[in-house]
Amino acid sequence: EAQVTQNPRYLITVTGKKLTVTCSQNMNHEYMSWYRQDPGLGLRQIYYSMNVEVTDKGDVPEGYKVSRKEKRNFPLILESPSPNQTSLYFCASSLGVMGTDEQFFGPGTRLTVL
Amino acid sequence: SQQGEEDPQALSIQEGENATMNCSYKTSINNLQWYRQNSGRGLVHLILIRSNEREKHSGRLRVTLDTSKKSSSLLITASRAADTASYFCALVPSGTYKYIFGTGTRLKVLA
């Protein structure tokens, strides 16, 4: 089944404790992206990747890191989480890189930073 | 902010009625997409309309695009309770790889 998976689905952590949210897709997609969703603000793009080893900042990259060492995986790293990073996070992937194709979304990761 | 703006923010209608939601944006685009989200779950793609198209249909969905006004609308005809969800427009400004999402419209369809 074609899908985007994220882990963990729920995470409660404390300020400053490094964490990684994994994202994997099995569709051989070129483009992968991370978003955060906060009430009243819609989805905001954190980072995106056009291909292996090619990543770039979205609109809200501060406090986050990403890597794309393999085509299927695109982990999101919070080196020193802070309470303002409490949010619902989505990973997504698409075949094309300039909005020419639909994005497939993962189920989301709800992160709480205390 | 580069976010797209959607209106209304919330819409409540009776089953069988039509629902219209609008998206406005600020940049030139190659295409525009609409997504649906059920209660905190992952978004699901509904329809994509290219900048050289003015209208597109998919089942009960009708999307229009006016690039001169930088706006798009999504019409859901003969709505059902199962259409209750949040709806988002999404676009990639020309010459970039970034996605910009609208703020969303929360649709509630009453049975």
Interface residues (C-beta under 8 A of the other chain):
Chain A: V4 Y31 S33 Y35 G40 L41 G42 L43 R44 Q45 Y48 M50 D56 G58 D59 L88 F90 A92 V97 M98 G99 T100 D101 E102 Q103 F104 F105 G106 P107 G108 R110
Chain B: Q2 Q3 G4 E6 I29 N30 N31 Q33 Y35 G40 R41 G42 L43 V44 H45 L48 F88 A90 L91 V92 T96 Y97 K98 Y99 I100 F101 G102 T103 G104
